[in-house]
């Protein structure tokens, strides 16, 4: 390995270390947004259905439910996303590689940590659910990637040097062989 290659690798490793806190903050904010929007939609429906008869009462009940519960759900999602991201970034640093096992383990540990107040049985159950959920998500991502790559095979391979092509394939016109359209 050359010195510049080693320096480049060290620089990229430093960037990865510096990027981890921002990734955690970004994931936490994204989870909060997703939880708030999704929770807002579900709470709007729930508030509308559980309000007294009348459009004004139902709309007011829907808005009250959104204001009351959506930020709480967003906060819960943010805690889950932030903890998951912290564990995931730590696993990447410790293991030195980023693969699906990091996400699966992070999901299981996040579930266990968040259920710690409910006892060891709840921790094991939540860890299993978190690990299984993340394994399904990672597996679906891998299958989707394989399916998409099979749909778009590699394009035509070009010759290294165009002067090595047979002369019959070379066109004298800059616009290609126009005779094929006559």
C-alpha positions as CSV (number, residue, x, y, z in Angstrom):
1,X,0.0,0.0,0.0
2,X,1.2,3.4,-0.8
3,X,1.5,6.2,1.7
4,X,-1.2,8.3,0.1
5,X,-3.6,5.3,0.1
6,X,-3.0,4.8,3.8
7,X,-3.5,8.5,4.5
8,X,-6.7,8.5,2.5
9,X,-8.0,5.5,4.4
10,X,-7.2,7.2,7.7
11,X,-9.0,10.4,6.6
12,X,-12.1,8.4,5.6
13,X,-12.1,6.6,8.9
14,X,-11.9,10.0,10.7
15,X,-14.8,11.2,8.6
16,X,-16.8,8.2,9.6
17,X,-16.1,8.8,13.3
18,X,-17.1,12.5,12.9
19,X,-20.2,11.6,10.9
20,X,-21.6,9.3,13.5
21,X,-22.9,12.0,15.9
22,X,-24.7,13.7,13.0
23,X,-26.1,10.4,11.8
24,X,-27.5,9.8,15.3
25,X,-29.1,13.3,15.4
26,X,-30.4,12.9,11.9
27,X,-32.0,9.5,12.7
28,X,-33.5,10.9,15.9
29,X,-35.0,13.8,14.1
30,X,-36.3,11.6,11.3
31,X,-37.9,9.2,13.7
32,X,-39.5,12.2,15.6
33,X,-40.9,13.5,12.4
34,X,-42.2,10.1,11.2
35,X,-43.8,9.5,14.6
36,X,-45.4,12.9,14.8
37,X,-46.9,12.7,11.3
38,X,-48.0,9.1,11.6
39,X,-49.3,9.6,15.1
40,X,-51.1,12.8,14.0
41,X,-52.9,10.9,11.2
42,X,-54.0,8.0,13.6
43,X,-54.9,10.4,16.4
44,X,-57.0,12.5,14.0
45,X,-59.0,9.5,13.0
46,X,-59.3,8.3,16.6
47,X,-60.3,11.8,17.8
48,X,-62.9,12.1,15.0
49,X,-64.5,8.8,15.8
50,X,-64.6,9.2,19.6
51,X,-66.1,12.7,19.6
52,X,-69.8,13.6,20.0
53,X,-72.0,13.8,17.0
54,X,-71.7,17.0,14.9
55,X,-69.0,18.1,12.5
56,X,-67.7,20.9,14.7
57,X,-67.4,18.6,17.8
58,X,-65.7,15.9,15.7
59,X,-63.2,18.3,14.1
60,X,-62.5,19.9,17.5
61,X,-62.0,16.4,19.0
62,X,-59.8,15.4,16.2
63,X,-57.6,18.5,16.6
64,X,-57.4,18.1,20.4
65,X,-56.3,14.5,20.0
66,X,-53.6,15.5,17.5
67,X,-52.3,18.2,19.8
68,X,-52.3,15.9,22.8
69,X,-50.9,12.6,21.5
70,X,-48.9,13.3,18.3
71,X,-45.9,15.0,20.0
72,X,-45.8,12.2,22.6
73,X,-45.7,9.5,19.9
74,X,-43.1,11.5,18.0
75,X,-41.0,11.6,21.2
76,X,-41.3,7.9,21.7
77,X,-40.2,7.3,18.1
78,X,-37.3,9.7,18.6
79,X,-36.1,7.8,21.6
80,X,-36.3,4.5,19.8
81,X,-34.6,6.0,16.7
82,X,-31.8,7.7,18.7
83,X,-31.0,4.7,20.8
84,X,-31.1,2.4,17.7
85,X,-28.7,4.8,15.9
86,X,-26.3,5.1,18.8
87,X,-26.1,1.3,19.1
88,X,-25.7,0.9,15.4
89,X,-22.9,3.5,15.1
90,X,-21.2,1.9,18.1
91,X,-21.4,-1.5,16.4
92,X,-19.9,-0.1,13.2
93,X,-17.0,1.4,15.1
94,X,-16.4,-1.8,17.2
95,X,-16.8,-4.3,14.4
96,X,-15.2,-2.2,11.7
97,X,-17.8,-3.0,9.1
98,X,-21.4,-2.0,8.2
99,X,-23.6,-5.0,7.5
100,X,-27.2,-6.2,8.3
101,X,-26.0,-7.9,11.5
102,X,-25.4,-4.4,13.0
103,X,-28.9,-3.4,12.4
104,X,-30.4,-6.6,13.6
105,X,-28.4,-6.5,16.8
106,X,-29.1,-2.8,17.3
107,X,-32.9,-3.5,17.0
108,X,-32.7,-6.3,19.6
109,X,-30.6,-4.3,22.0
110,X,-32.8,-1.2,21.6
111,X,-35.9,-3.3,22.4
112,X,-34.3,-4.8,25.4
113,X,-33.0,-1.5,26.8
114,X,-36.4,0.2,26.4
115,X,-38.2,-2.7,28.1
116,X,-35.7,-2.8,31.0
117,X,-38.2,-1.2,33.4
118,X,-40.6,-4.0,32.9
119,X,-38.3,-6.8,34.0
120,X,-36.1,-9.5,32.3
121,X,-39.0,-11.4,30.7
122,X,-40.2,-8.2,28.9
123,X,-36.6,-7.4,27.9
124,X,-36.2,-10.8,26.3
125,X,-39.5,-10.5,24.5
126,X,-38.8,-7.0,23.3
127,X,-35.3,-7.9,22.2
128,X,-36.7,-10.9,20.2
129,X,-39.3,-8.6,18.6
130,X,-36.8,-5.9,17.8
131,X,-34.3,-8.4,16.3
132,X,-37.0,-10.2,14.2
133,X,-38.5,-6.9,13.0
134,X,-35.1,-5.6,11.9
135,X,-34.2,-9.0,10.4
136,X,-37.3,-8.8,8.3
137,X,-36.6,-5.2,7.2
138,X,-33.0,-6.0,6.3
139,X,-34.0,-9.2,4.5
140,X,-36.6,-7.3,2.5
141,X,-34.0,-4.7,1.6
142,X,-31.6,-7.4,0.4
143,X,-34.2,-9.1,-1.6
144,X,-35.3,-5.8,-3.2
145,X,-31.8,-5.0,-4.1
146,X,-31.2,-8.4,-5.7
147,X,-34.5,-8.1,-7.6
148,X,-33.7,-4.6,-8.8
149,X,-30.2,-5.6,-9.9
150,X,-31.6,-8.6,-11.8
151,X,-34.0,-6.3,-13.7
152,X,-31.3,-4.1,-15.0
153,X,-28.4,-6.2,-16.3
154,X,-25.1,-4.6,-17.1
155,X,-25.1,-2.6,-20.3
156,X,-23.1,-3.4,-23.4
157,X,-19.4,-3.7,-22.9
158,X,-17.3,-1.3,-25.0
159,X,-14.0,-2.0,-26.6
160,X,-11.0,-0.5,-25.0
161,X,-9.7,1.2,-28.1
162,X,-12.2,2.1,-30.9
163,X,-9.5,2.0,-33.5
164,X,-9.3,-1.8,-33.0
165,X,-12.9,-2.3,-34.3
166,X,-13.3,-3.7,-37.8
167,X,-13.7,-1.0,-40.5
168,X,-17.2,-2.2,-41.5
169,X,-18.6,-1.1,-38.2
170,X,-17.0,2.4,-38.3
171,X,-19.3,5.0,-39.8
172,X,-18.1,7.8,-42.1
173,X,-20.9,10.1,-41.0
174,X,-20.7,11.8,-37.6
175,X,-24.4,11.0,-37.1
176,X,-24.0,7.3,-37.6
177,X,-25.0,5.0,-40.4
178,X,-28.0,6.9,-42.0
179,X,-28.5,4.2,-44.7
180,X,-30.2,1.9,-42.2
181,X,-33.2,4.2,-42.1
182,X,-33.7,4.3,-45.9
